[in-house]
């Protein structure tokens, strides 16, 4: 029974992926199979090649997600936009202690083989700052520039 369900899920995912794939880009069965296992609820899948990786851009529950795969079907990582309130409480607490007066521009959740981290873009005192936050709340500055 499990094999039948898995087989049907893969066929649906591959069918959906193929239907929305870039016409010029041929995505291998290995990549499509891996993607189908990783993101069974993906809709509106579009494939592109970017920086040597295959990037799938799709939605799950109306949330836009990007997932990256190597050409041999290995999952490299994924990214999705979040609201500030969706960050782990440890990150929110640390952010509020350090950057309470800042305006948040964007929040991105990044998941890869190193785990999950968060990129936060903000404006503060005529500066644009890009932060990295770990799920434990440790925040480091990645980039700082004048507006």
N, C-alpha and C positions, 0 to 999 in steps of 0.2 A: 504494500500500500504506500509506504514511504517513497519507493522508487517511482511509482506512478505520479504522486503529487509533485515530487522533485522534477520529474521529466516534463510534466505539464507546465510547471512554473518556469522552467528554463525555456520552453517553447514560446510561452507568452512573452517573456522578457526579451528573447531574441527577436520575436516578431515585432514587438513594439520598438526595440532598438533599431531594427532594420528599416522600419517604416519612417523613422525620423532621422536616419543617418545622413550625413553629408553625401551627396550623390557621387562626388569624386573620391571619397575616402572609403577604402575597403577595410572594415574592421573584422579581424579574424574571429573564427568560431571560438577560439580559446579565450579571447578577451570578452566576447559576448557572453560566454558561459560563466566566466568569473563575475562579470557585472551582474548577470541574472541571479547569481547566488547571493551576492552582496546587497543588492538593492531590488528586492522582489516587488516592491510597491512603486517603482519608478514609472513615471508617465512623461510623455513629451520629450523623449530622449533625443539629443542631438550630439553627434560625434565630431570632433575636430582633432587635428594633430597640433600640439603646442609644446615647444621646447623639448622635442624628442619623445614626448609621451602622448598617449591617446587620452583626450579629455572628453568625458561624458557630462553634458549639462542637461539637467532634468529636474522634475519636481516630484516631491513626495508630500502629500497633504498640503498642497499649495505653497510649499517652501522650496525655493530654488537652491539646488545643490550642484556642486561640481565635483566629479571624482576623476582621479588620474590613474592610469594603468600603463605598465610597460608593454612593449609589443608582444611579450610572451604571456600576457594575462595576469601579471602580478599587480595587486593593488598597491599603489604608491601612497595615496592619500586623498583626502576630500576636504572641501571647504563649504561653509554655508554662513549666510548673514544671520545675525541674531540681534535681538533688542538688548539693550543694556540690562534690563530686568531679568533676562534669561541667563545671564552669567552665573556661575557658582557663587554662593554667598561669600566665600572666602575672597574671591576676586572683587566683588562689589565693596566689601568692607575695606580692603586694602586700597582700592581706588579712591573711595570716599575720604580716606585719611590723607592721601597724598595729593589728590587732584579735585578736591571738593568744588572749586570755583570754575572748573574747566567745562567747556561745551563739547559734548561727545558728537563726533561726526559719523562714525561707523564702527561696528563690531563684527568681527569675523571669527568663527570657530574653525580651527584647523586640526584635522585628525590624520596621523600617519603612524609609521612603525615606532615612533618615539612617544606616542600617546596623544593626548588632546591638549591644545594650547589655544590661546585667544589673542587676536590682534585688535588693538583698540586705537583708533585715530581720534585725536582731540585737538581743540584749539584752546590756548591759554596764554594770556599776556602777549598778543601779537605773534605767537609761535604756533606752528602745527607740529604735533608730536605723535609719533607712532610708537606704541607700547606692545610688549609681549607679556602675557600673563599666563602663568601655569595654573593648573586646576587647584593647586594648593594656595593660590593667592600671591605668589611671588611675582612682582612686576619689575620689568627691566625696560629701559628706554632703547628702542632700536634706531630711531631717527628723530632729529629735532631740527627744524628750519624756520626761518622767519616767513611770515605770511606775505 
